[in-house]
Amino acid sequence: MNHVYKIIEVTGSSTLSSDDAIRNAVAAAAQSLHHLRWFEVVETRGHLEAGVIAHWQVTVKIGFTLDTP
């Protein structure tokens, strides 16, 4: 079967880790989209407070297949 893919870009955040930020981004996308197939980390950054990491922020591209008629 041939597929057509759509790609979106979202940013997740977490106080725990960059991995958790990725999971949060994917989970949020999965609430309104279906047929998610893959993700690619595009950017990792963080928010600092008093010289300590307060939040991880990770931007990911998420690919999903479009519904076929």
N, C-alpha and C positions, 0 to 999 in steps of 0.2 A: 504494500500500500504506500502511495506517495503522500507526503505531508507538506503542508504549508505552515510555516512558523511565524509568529509575531514575537517581537522582543520589546520588553519594557525595562525601564530603569527605575529602581527604588532605593532608598537609603534607610537602613535599619539602625537602631541605636540600642545600647545596653550599658549598664553599669558594671556588668560582670566580665565580658570578654568580647573580642571581635567575632568569635564563632557564634556567640549568643546573639550578637547584632545581626549576623547573617540569617540565623534561624528566625529572628523576629521579622526581618524583611520578607522572607519567603512565606512565613505563616500569614502575614498580613495580605500578601498578594493572593495566597490560596483562598482567602475568604471571599474574594470577588471574582477570581478567575478559575478556570479549570484546565485540565490537561497540561499542567506545568511539567516541563521535561528536563530543564537544566538551568544552572546559574553560573555566572562568571563574575568574580570580584573585580571591580573596576577601580575602586579607590578605598583606602583605609585611612581614617583620620580619627582624632580624638579631641575631647574637650578637657582642658586642665583647670583644676581649682587648687590653689596654694601649692603648685608644683606637683600635683598628684593627678593621675588619670581619673576623671570623674565619669566620663562616658566614652564609649567606643562608638564610632559612626562609620558604617561600612556601606558603600554604594555597590549594588549588584545589578547586572543585567539578568533578566529572567526570560527564558524562552518557553513558549507554549504553542501547542498546535491549535490551529483554527478548526472549528467545526466543519465537517464536510457535508455537503447537501445530499 
